[in-house]
Amino acid sequence: MIRAKDDAGVGVADTDRLRQALVAQLPRMRRFAWSLTRNHADAEDLLQSSCERAMLNAASAPDGDGLLPWTFTMMRNLWISETRKRGVRQGAGQVDAQDATELKTASGPEDAVRSSQLMAQIRALPEGFSAVLLLVSVEGHSYQEAADILGIPVGTVMSRMSGARQKLKAAMAEEPA
């Protein structure tokens, strides 16, 4: 069977499959983008850039379970580049982390308060801790997968995970429920 090819030589059916797979993973990608940026607007921009880059590199996209780590790694690298650019521009366009509204889900008033408190504590974690916490605890990645995605040693992931849990536990115990 002969398939049509696009300008990059990638099968049209392959790009359609990649597009569908990316759409299915958008909520997880959005959470990871927020964990990196800690800002809703920046997270949406990062998500869009990552999807665009993924589609442009469709020929090198892995199949199956490898797609999400591939996009997370791409997303992380794009964010590092953006952070460096902002450092050169002296941080223009930064928005306070308290303005981030992503990941707030609640079914009742008590849940809404607790969720808000938890999100505030996650935002207060040192840089790198929230990304590790969300990749492992929310996304369900192993420590090794998180290390590969973030480009850090697995021991650092374990250390940050432990630190994040301890800090969250202590902070949440101090706040009234």
C-alpha positions in Angstrom: 0.0 0.0 0.0 1.4 3.4 -0.9 0.7 6.2 1.5 0.9 9.9 0.7 3.9 11.8 2.1 4.0 15.3 3.3 6.8 17.8 2.6 9.1 16.3 5.2 8.7 12.8 3.9 6.5 11.7 6.8 3.5 9.5 6.1 0.2 11.5 6.3 -1.3 8.6 8.3 1.6 8.8 10.7 1.1 12.6 11.3 -2.6 12.0 11.8 -1.8 9.3 14.4 0.7 11.5 16.2 -1.9 14.4 16.2 -4.5 12.1 17.8 -2.0 10.8 20.3 -1.0 14.3 21.3 -4.6 15.4 21.7 -5.2 12.4 24.0 -2.2 13.4 26.1 -3.0 17.1 26.4 -4.2 17.1 30.0 -1.1 15.3 31.2 1.1 17.6 29.1 -0.7 20.7 30.4 0.0 19.6 34.0 3.6 19.0 33.3 3.9 22.4 31.5 2.4 24.0 34.6 4.8 22.2 36.9 7.7 23.7 34.9 6.3 27.2 34.4 4.1 27.7 37.5 2.0 30.0 35.4 -1.1 29.3 33.4 -0.3 31.5 30.4 3.3 30.3 30.1 2.1 26.7 30.5 -0.3 27.1 27.6 2.4 28.7 25.4 4.8 26.0 26.3 2.2 23.3 25.5 1.5 24.9 22.1 5.2 25.1 21.3 5.8 21.5 22.4 2.9 20.2 20.2 4.2 22.2 17.3 7.7 20.9 17.7 6.4 17.4 18.1 4.5 17.7 14.8 7.5 19.1 13.0 9.6 16.2 14.3 6.9 13.5 13.6 9.4 11.4 11.8 11.4 10.8 15.0 8.4 10.4 17.3 8.4 7.1 19.2 5.5 4.8 19.1 3.3 3.8 22.0 4.5 4.4 25.6 7.6 6.3 24.5 5.5 9.3 23.1 4.7 11.0 26.5 8.3 10.9 27.8 9.5 12.2 24.4 7.1 15.1 24.5 7.9 15.8 28.2 11.6 15.9 27.4 10.9 18.2 24.5 8.8 20.4 26.7 11.5 20.6 29.4 14.1 21.6 26.8 11.9 24.3 25.4 11.2 25.7 28.8 15.0 25.7 29.6 15.6 27.7 26.4 12.8 30.1 27.2 14.1 30.6 30.8 17.5 31.4 29.4 16.0 33.9 26.9 14.1 35.6 29.7 17.2 35.8 31.8 18.8 37.8 28.9 15.6 40.0 28.7 15.6 40.5 32.5 12.4 38.5 33.2 10.0 40.6 31.1 6.5 39.1 31.0 6.7 37.1 34.2 3.5 36.6 36.1 3.3 35.7 39.9 2.9 32.0 40.7 -0.1 32.8 42.8 -2.0 33.7 39.7 -1.7 30.2 38.3 -5.2 28.5 38.3 -4.2 25.2 36.7 -4.9 21.9 38.5 -7.6 23.3 40.8 -10.4 20.7 40.9 -12.8 20.5 43.8 -16.2 18.9 44.4 -17.2 20.8 47.6 -16.2 23.8 49.6 -13.9 21.8 51.9 -12.2 20.2 48.9 -11.8 23.5 47.2 -10.1 25.0 50.3 -7.8 21.9 50.7 -7.0 21.9 47.0 -6.2 25.6 47.1 -3.9 25.1 50.1 -2.2 22.2 48.4 -1.6 24.1 45.2 -0.2 27.0 47.2 2.2 24.6 48.9 3.3 23.0 45.6 4.0 26.5 44.2 6.1 27.3 47.2 8.3 24.2 46.7 11.9 25.0 45.6 12.6 24.9 41.8 12.7 21.4 40.4 10.8 19.8 43.3 7.3 20.5 41.9 8.2 19.0 38.5 9.5 15.8 40.1 6.5 15.6 42.4 4.0 15.9 39.6 5.8 13.6 37.2 6.1 10.8 39.8 3.0 11.3 41.9 0.4 12.6 39.4 1.7 11.3 36.1 2.8 7.9 37.5 6.3 7.9 36.0 9.0 5.9 37.6 12.0 7.6 39.2 14.1 6.6 36.2 11.6 7.9 33.7 11.3 11.2 35.6 15.2 11.4 35.6 15.3 10.8 31.9 12.6 13.4 31.2 14.3 16.0 33.3 17.8 15.1 32.3 19.0 14.6 35.9 20.4 11.6 37.9 17.8 9.3 39.4 19.3 10.0 42.8 18.4 13.6 42.4 14.9 12.6 41.5 14.7 10.5 44.7 16.1 13.3 46.8 13.8 15.9 45.4 10.8 13.6 45.7 11.6 12.9 49.4 12.2 16.6 50.1 8.9 17.6 48.3 6.9 15.1 50.3 8.4 16.2 53.6 7.9 19.9 52.8 4.3 19.3 51.7 3.5 17.1 54.7 4.9 19.7 57.2 3.2 22.6 55.4 -0.2 20.9 55.2 0.0 19.9 58.9 0.5 23.6 59.8 -2.5 24.8 57.9 -6.1 24.4 59.2 -8.2 22.0 57.3 
